[in-house]
């Protein structure tokens, strides 16, 4: 019985319960995951050719079956004869969130009924949600890909997971609870109500369930690490840590790794197209998910960004035909690279995500600066600051919201004021305001740089 509380039960989930569950459901999840385990080590040239074929197939499909995209192609001068050329994709207009909100129904391809598709909603900096539609098969293929990257952390399928998340899913009824226990047991720390009491309860539950993967919003895992350190809690010893959903800042990574004694695996994606890139066990950059996506890094003038140069991330989902996303601007900025990872995988790298477009603040001369970089430069160098948030409502106004630490004083306030005054110019009004906490949004995520211009 003792064995079934640990490795033995994890093995049963992996070898018996999970296969039976997906077989009964008729899901392609496990078969596709096994395939992805093999294809990740194919040479990049082979993976790139597969990506090109899938892209061409998608564009032809959209031309023949999607009136919204056919109209966009035609307006850009794209003809059927051009769809097989390598430079065709650059001629297609970039898809924005506003486009999606205005044309959600029109974006559904012929032969699909919205009422029979899976519907996901995603928020954003504007607070307006997007409706995303996919088939159940497409959703399972996405989940299979996520599983492959989960394993890069050192976690093994069948082992329990601890999620640090806002508004977490909780199973209801005996059937759901039994299913979760047999296939994918999880415990949660709700980021909407973090307190010492909640952290202690989470630590107690950890000792009972013994998860091996710690998964959650980057900053939320950082907050957990601070509590574990300050409360001197023992027993929370994950095998892997998976950070996602928001930028993992360097000082947060250092704290998390120091507290838990293992490396953080950082992952990047969005609800609209799922996983975009992820670190592997080598932590030498983020592997791009080119088996599911065609990913571009685009300068302001529309030309491709060079290796090492920041560019707007534009993705084409090669798997979702029910509601295609072709040249979708994610509103994040990333840095491509020509470097190769020593892990031997054929999946190419990007250096990093440098921030959301909405998180870039605007200086008086019209230039932009990454808000997360400003947070990193001040939070780690000026003593007395526990948390900070920058809010810009106008070019000549910046509010610096600070959660004071033990060393916070008038000198801290002046140093912050002078730093931002010099950076943004003498005409910019800088307001440094002390607050009790920087609260998460309704999704449970934290935003530390907000530009409303």
C-alpha positions as CSV (number, residue, x, y, z in Angstrom):
1,X,0.0,0.0,0.0
2,X,2.9,2.4,0.7
3,X,4.1,1.9,-2.8
4,X,0.8,3.0,-4.2
5,X,1.0,6.3,-2.3
6,X,4.1,7.3,-4.4
7,X,6.0,5.8,-7.3
8,X,3.7,2.8,-7.6
9,X,0.6,4.8,-8.0
10,X,2.3,7.2,-10.4
11,X,3.3,4.2,-12.5
12,X,-0.3,2.8,-12.5
13,X,-1.6,6.2,-13.7
14,X,1.0,6.3,-16.4
15,X,0.8,2.7,-17.6
16,X,-2.8,1.7,-16.9
17,X,-5.3,4.4,-15.8
18,X,-4.4,7.1,-18.3
19,X,-4.2,4.8,-21.4
20,X,-7.5,3.3,-20.5
21,X,-9.1,6.7,-20.0
22,X,-8.0,8.1,-23.4
23,X,-8.8,4.8,-25.2
24,X,-12.3,5.0,-23.8
25,X,-12.6,8.6,-24.8
26,X,-11.4,7.9,-28.3
27,X,-8.8,10.7,-27.9
28,X,-5.6,11.0,-30.1
29,X,-3.8,12.6,-27.1
30,X,-1.4,9.7,-26.2
31,X,-0.6,8.6,-29.7
32,X,0.2,12.1,-30.8
33,X,2.3,12.8,-27.7
34,X,4.3,9.6,-28.4
35,X,4.9,10.9,-32.0
36,X,6.0,14.3,-30.7
37,X,8.5,12.7,-28.4
38,X,10.2,11.3,-31.4
39,X,9.9,14.3,-33.9
40,X,11.5,16.8,-31.5
41,X,14.9,15.3,-32.3
42,X,14.5,15.4,-36.1
43,X,16.9,17.8,-37.8
44,X,15.7,21.4,-38.1
45,X,15.7,21.2,-41.9
46,X,13.2,18.3,-41.7
47,X,11.0,20.1,-39.2
48,X,11.1,23.3,-41.3
49,X,10.0,21.5,-44.4
50,X,7.1,19.9,-42.5
51,X,6.2,23.4,-41.2
52,X,6.3,24.8,-44.8
53,X,4.0,22.0,-46.0
54,X,1.5,22.5,-43.2
55,X,1.6,26.3,-43.9
56,X,0.9,25.8,-47.6
57,X,-1.9,23.3,-46.9
58,X,-3.5,25.8,-44.4
59,X,-3.4,28.7,-46.8
60,X,-5.0,26.6,-49.6
61,X,-7.6,25.4,-47.1
62,X,-8.4,29.0,-46.0
63,X,-8.7,30.1,-49.6
64,X,-11.2,27.4,-50.4
65,X,-13.1,27.2,-47.1
66,X,-12.9,30.5,-45.3
67,X,-14.6,33.6,-46.8
68,X,-13.0,35.9,-44.2
69,X,-9.5,35.0,-45.2
70,X,-10.2,34.7,-48.9
71,X,-11.3,38.3,-48.8
72,X,-8.1,39.3,-47.0
73,X,-6.0,37.4,-49.4
74,X,-7.7,39.0,-52.4
75,X,-7.4,42.5,-50.9
76,X,-3.7,42.0,-50.5
77,X,-3.3,40.8,-54.1
78,X,-2.6,37.2,-53.1
79,X,-3.8,34.7,-55.7
80,X,-4.1,30.9,-55.5
81,X,-0.9,30.5,-57.6
82,X,1.0,32.4,-55.0
83,X,0.0,30.2,-52.0
84,X,2.8,27.7,-52.6
85,X,5.6,30.3,-52.6
86,X,7.8,30.9,-49.6
87,X,7.3,34.7,-49.6
88,X,3.5,34.5,-49.8
89,X,2.9,34.7,-46.1
90,X,4.5,38.1,-45.8
91,X,1.9,39.6,-48.2
92,X,-1.0,38.6,-46.0
93,X,-2.3,41.3,-43.7
94,X,-1.5,40.9,-40.0
95,X,-4.5,39.8,-37.9
96,X,-5.3,41.9,-34.8
97,X,-7.4,41.4,-31.7
98,X,-9.8,44.0,-33.0
99,X,-10.1,42.0,-36.2
100,X,-11.1,38.9,-34.3
101,X,-13.6,40.8,-32.1
102,X,-15.3,42.3,-35.2
103,X,-15.3,39.1,-37.3
104,X,-15.5,36.2,-34.9
105,X,-18.5,34.6,-36.7
106,X,-16.9,35.2,-40.1
107,X,-13.7,33.5,-39.2
108,X,-15.3,30.1,-38.8
109,X,-14.5,28.0,-41.8
110,X,-17.2,26.4,-44.0
111,X,-18.4,23.1,-42.6
112,X,-18.0,23.9,-38.9
113,X,-20.8,24.8,-36.6
114,X,-19.8,27.2,-33.7
115,X,-22.2,25.4,-31.4
116,X,-20.4,22.1,-31.8
117,X,-16.9,23.6,-31.3
118,X,-15.0,24.1,-28.1
119,X,-15.1,27.7,-27.0
120,X,-12.3,29.4,-25.1
121,X,-12.3,33.0,-23.9
122,X,-9.2,35.0,-23.4
123,X,-8.8,38.4,-21.8
124,X,-6.2,41.0,-22.4
125,X,-4.9,44.5,-21.5
126,X,-8.1,46.1,-22.8
127,X,-10.3,43.9,-20.6
128,X,-12.2,42.8,-23.6
129,X,-12.3,39.1,-24.2
130,X,-11.8,37.2,-27.4
131,X,-13.8,34.1,-28.3
132,X,-11.6,31.3,-29.7
133,X,-13.1,28.2,-31.3
134,X,-11.3,24.9,-31.9
135,X,-12.3,21.3,-32.6
136,X,-11.9,18.8,-29.8
137,X,-9.2,17.1,-31.8
138,X,-7.2,20.3,-32.1
139,X,-7.5,20.9,-28.4
140,X,-6.1,17.4,-27.7
141,X,-3.2,17.9,-30.1
142,X,-2.4,21.1,-28.2
143,X,-2.5,19.2,-24.9
144,X,-0.2,16.5,-26.3
145,X,2.3,19.2,-27.2
146,X,2.1,20.8,-23.8
147,X,2.7,17.3,-22.2
148,X,5.9,16.9,-24.2
149,X,7.2,20.2,-22.8
150,X,6.0,19.5,-19.3
151,X,8.4,16.5,-19.3
152,X,11.3,18.8,-20.0
153,X,11.0,20.0,-16.4
154,X,11.9,16.5,-15.0
155,X,8.3,15.7,-14.2
156,X,6.9,12.3,-15.3
157,X,3.3,11.7,-16.4
158,X,1.2,10.2,-13.7
159,X,2.9,12.2,-11.0
160,X,0.8,14.8,-9.1
161,X,1.0,18.5,-10.0
162,X,0.8,21.6,-7.8
163,X,-0.6,24.6,-9.6
164,X,-0.3,28.2,-8.4
165,X,-3.2,29.7,-10.3
166,X,-6.1,32.2,-10.1
167,X,-9.6,30.9,-10.1
168,X,-8.5,27.3,-10.3
169,X,-10.6,24.5,-11.7
170,X,-11.8,22.2,-8.9
171,X,-13.4,18.9,-9.6
172,X,-17.1,18.5,-8.6
173,X,-18.8,15.3,-7.6
174,X,-17.4,11.8,-7.0
175,X,-17.0,11.0,-10.7
176,X,-14.8,14.1,-11.5
177,X,-12.8,13.7,-8.3
178,X,-12.1,10.0,-9.0
179,X,-11.1,10.8,-12.6
180,X,-8.6,13.4,-11.4
181,X,-7.2,11.1,-8.8
182,X,-6.7,8.2,-11.3
183,X,-5.4,10.2,-14.2
184,X,-4.0,13.7,-13.3
185,X,-4.2,14.6,-9.6
186,X,-3.6,18.3,-8.8
187,X,-3.5,20.6,-5.8
188,X,-4.0,24.3,-6.1
189,X,-2.8,27.6,-4.5
190,X,-5.4,30.2,-5.5
191,X,-3.5,33.4,-6.4
192,X,-6.7,35.4,-5.8
193,X,-6.4,34.8,-2.0
194,X,-2.7,34.3,-1.0
195,X,-2.0,34.7,2.7
196,X,0.2,33.0,5.3
197,X,-2.7,30.7,6.2
198,X,-3.3,29.7,2.6
199,X,0.4,29.0,2.1
200,X,0.5,26.8,5.2
201,X,-2.5,24.9,4.0
202,X,-0.9,24.5,0.6
203,X,2.3,23.2,2.3
204,X,0.3,20.7,4.3
205,X,-1.6,19.5,1.2
206,X,1.8,19.1,-0.6
207,X,3.0,16.8,2.1
208,X,-0.1,14.7,1.7
209,X,-0.3,14.5,-2.1
210,X,3.5,14.8,-2.8
211,X,3.4,16.5,-6.2
212,X,6.6,16.6,-8.2
213,X,5.8,19.6,-10.6
214,X,5.2,23.1,-9.4
215,X,3.3,24.9,-12.2
216,X,1.9,28.5,-12.4
217,X,2.1,32.2,-13.2
218,X,5.7,33.3,-13.0
219,X,5.2,36.0,-10.4
220,X,2.9,33.8,-8.4
221,X,5.6,31.1,-8.0
222,X,7.9,33.9,-7.0
223,X,5.5,35.0,-4.3
224,X,5.2,31.4,-3.1
225,X,8.9,31.1,-2.9
226,X,9.1,34.3,-0.8
227,X,6.6,32.9,1.7
228,X,8.3,29.5,1.8
229,X,11.6,31.2,2.6
230,X,10.2,33.7,5.1
231,X,8.1,31.1,6.9
232,X,10.9,28.6,6.8
233,X,8.5,25.9,5.4
234,X,9.9,22.5,4.7
235,X,8.6,19.7,2.5
236,X,7.8,21.7,-0.7
237,X,10.5,20.1,-2.9
238,X,9.4,19.8,-6.5
239,X,11.3,17.8,-9.1
240,X,10.4,20.4,-11.7
241,X,9.2,24.0,-11.8
242,X,7.2,25.3,-14.8
243,X,6.7,29.1,-15.1
244,X,4.2,30.4,-17.6
245,X,1.6,32.9,-18.5
246,X,3.7,36.1,-17.8
247,X,7.3,37.2,-18.0
248,X,9.7,35.6,-15.6
249,X,12.0,38.4,-14.5
250,X,15.6,37.6,-13.6
251,X,15.4,38.4,-9.9
252,X,12.3,36.3,-9.6
253,X,14.1,33.3,-11.3
254,X,17.0,33.7,-8.9
255,X,14.8,33.7,-5.8
256,X,12.7,30.7,-7.0
257,X,15.8,28.7,-7.8
258,X,17.5,29.6,-4.6
259,X,14.4,28.6,-2.4
260,X,13.6,25.3,-4.2
261,X,17.1,24.3,-5.2
262,X,16.3,23.5,-8.9
263,X,16.1,25.3,-12.2
264,X,12.9,27.0,-13.4
265,X,11.6,25.9,-16.9
266,X,10.1,29.0,-18.5
267,X,7.3,28.6,-21.0
268,X,5.5,31.0,-23.3
269,X,2.2,30.7,-25.0
270,X,-1.3,32.2,-25.2
271,X,-4.9,30.9,-25.2
272,X,-5.4,31.8,-28.9
273,X,-2.7,29.5,-30.3
274,X,-1.5,27.6,-27.2
275,X,2.2,26.8,-26.7
276,X,4.6,29.1,-28.6
277,X,8.0,28.4,-27.0
278,X,9.6,26.7,-24.0
279,X,12.9,26.2,-22.3
280,X,14.3,22.7,-22.2
281,X,16.4,21.1,-19.5
282,X,19.5,23.0,-20.9
283,X,18.0,26.5,-20.3
284,X,19.8,27.9,-23.3
285,X,16.8,29.7,-24.8
286,X,13.2,28.9,-25.7
287,X,12.5,26.2,-28.3
288,X,9.9,27.4,-30.8
289,X,6.9,25.2,-31.4
290,X,7.3,25.1,-35.2
291,X,5.5,21.8,-35.5
292,X,2.2,23.6,-34.6
293,X,3.0,27.2,-35.5
294,X,4.6,29.4,-38.1
295,X,6.3,32.1,-36.0
296,X,7.6,35.5,-37.3
297,X,9.4,38.3,-35.5
298,X,8.4,41.6,-37.2
299,X,9.9,45.1,-37.0
300,X,7.7,48.2,-36.9
301,X,8.0,48.6,-40.7
302,X,6.8,45.0,-41.3
303,X,10.2,43.5,-42.2
304,X,11.6,40.5,-40.4
305,X,13.7,41.2,-37.3
306,X,17.3,39.9,-37.4
307,X,18.8,37.4,-35.0
308,X,19.2,39.1,-31.6
309,X,16.8,42.0,-32.6
310,X,13.5,42.4,-30.8
311,X,10.4,42.1,-33.0
312,X,6.7,41.8,-32.6
313,X,5.7,38.1,-32.4
314,X,3.3,37.1,-35.2
315,X,2.0,33.5,-35.3
316,X,0.1,31.4,-37.8
317,X,-1.6,28.4,-36.2
318,X,-1.1,25.4,-38.4
319,X,-3.5,23.1,-36.6
320,X,-6.7,25.1,-36.1
321,X,-8.8,25.0,-39.3
322,X,-12.1,25.6,-37.7
323,X,-11.1,29.1,-36.9
324,X,-7.8,29.8,-38.5
325,X,-5.3,32.3,-37.0
326,X,-3.2,33.5,-39.9
327,X,-0.5,36.1,-39.1
328,X,-1.9,36.9,-35.7
329,X,-0.1,39.6,-33.8
330,X,0.1,38.3,-30.2
331,X,1.0,41.8,-28.9
332,X,4.2,40.5,-27.3
333,X,7.8,41.3,-28.3
334,X,10.4,38.6,-28.6
335,X,14.0,38.2,-29.7
336,X,14.8,35.5,-32.3
337,X,18.2,33.9,-32.5
338,X,20.3,31.7,-34.8
339,X,21.9,30.0,-31.9
340,X,21.5,26.2,-31.4
341,X,20.7,24.5,-28.2
342,X,23.1,21.8,-26.9
343,X,20.2,19.5,-26.2
344,X,20.2,18.1,-29.7
345,X,16.6,18.9,-30.5
346,X,15.8,20.2,-34.0
347,X,13.3,22.8,-32.7
348,X,14.9,26.3,-33.2
349,X,15.4,28.8,-30.4
350,X,14.2,32.3,-29.5
351,X,16.2,34.2,-26.9
352,X,13.4,35.5,-24.8
353,X,10.1,37.4,-24.6
354,X,10.9,41.0,-23.7
355,X,7.4,42.1,-22.8
356,X,3.9,42.7,-24.0
357,X,3.3,45.5,-26.5
358,X,0.9,47.0,-24.0
359,X,3.6,47.0,-21.3
360,X,6.0,49.2,-23.2
361,X,5.8,52.7,-21.9
362,X,6.1,55.8,-24.2
363,X,8.7,58.5,-23.6
364,X,8.1,62.2,-24.5
365,X,10.2,61.8,-27.7
366,X,7.9,59.0,-28.9
367,X,10.4,56.2,-28.2
368,X,9.3,53.1,-26.2
369,X,10.8,51.4,-23.2
370,X,10.0,48.0,-21.8
371,X,8.2,48.4,-18.5
372,X,9.4,45.1,-17.2
373,X,13.0,46.3,-17.7
374,X,12.3,49.4,-15.7
375,X,10.9,47.3,-12.9
376,X,13.9,45.0,-13.0
377,X,16.3,48.0,-13.0
378,X,14.7,49.7,-10.0
379,X,13.2,46.9,-7.9
380,X,16.5,45.1,-7.6
381,X,18.8,48.1,-7.1
382,X,16.8,50.5,-4.9
383,X,16.3,49.1,-1.3
384,X,13.0,49.1,0.4
385,X,10.7,48.0,-2.4
386,X,8.8,44.7,-2.2
387,X,6.7,45.1,-5.3
388,X,6.1,47.8,-7.9
389,X,3.7,48.7,-10.7
390,X,4.0,51.4,-13.4
391,X,0.8,52.9,-14.8
392,X,1.0,55.4,-17.7
393,X,-2.3,57.2,-18.6
394,X,-0.6,59.9,-20.7
395,X,2.8,60.7,-22.3
396,X,3.4,63.4,-19.6
397,X,2.3,61.3,-16.6
398,X,3.5,58.2,-14.9
399,X,2.3,56.7,-11.6
400,X,4.8,54.5,-9.7
401,X,2.9,52.3,-7.3
402,X,5.1,50.8,-4.6
403,X,4.5,48.2,-1.9
404,X,7.0,49.4,0.7
405,X,9.5,47.0,2.3
406,X,11.2,47.3,5.6
407,X,13.9,49.7,4.3
408,X,11.4,52.0,2.5
409,X,11.8,55.7,3.4
410,X,11.7,59.2,1.9
411,X,15.1,58.6,0.3
412,X,13.7,55.6,-1.6
413,X,10.8,57.7,-2.8
414,X,13.1,60.5,-4.0
415,X,15.4,58.0,-5.7
416,X,12.5,56.5,-7.6
417,X,11.1,59.9,-8.5
418,X,14.5,61.1,-9.8
419,X,15.2,57.9,-11.8
420,X,11.9,58.1,-13.7
421,X,12.1,61.9,-14.1
422,X,15.5,61.7,-15.7
423,X,14.4,58.8,-18.0
424,X,11.1,60.2,-19.1
425,X,12.0,63.9,-19.2
426,X,11.5,67.0,-17.1
427,X,8.0,67.6,-18.4
428,X,6.7,64.3,-17.2
429,X,4.9,64.2,-13.9
430,X,6.1,61.4,-11.8
431,X,3.9,60.3,-8.9
432,X,5.3,57.7,-6.4
433,X,2.4,56.2,-4.4
434,X,2.7,53.7,-1.6
435,X,0.1,50.9,-1.6
436,X,-0.5,47.8,0.6
437,X,-0.4,45.3,-2.3
438,X,-0.3,44.9,-6.1
439,X,-3.4,42.8,-6.7
440,X,-3.8,40.3,-9.5
441,X,-6.3,40.7,-12.2
442,X,-9.4,38.6,-12.5
443,X,-7.4,35.9,-14.3
444,X,-5.0,35.7,-11.4
445,X,-2.2,37.2,-13.4
446,X,-0.1,40.2,-12.2
447,X,0.6,43.2,-14.4
448,X,3.5,45.4,-13.4
449,X,3.6,47.7,-16.4
450,X,0.4,49.2,-17.8
451,X,0.3,51.6,-20.7
452,X,-3.1,53.1,-21.5
453,X,-2.0,55.6,-24.1
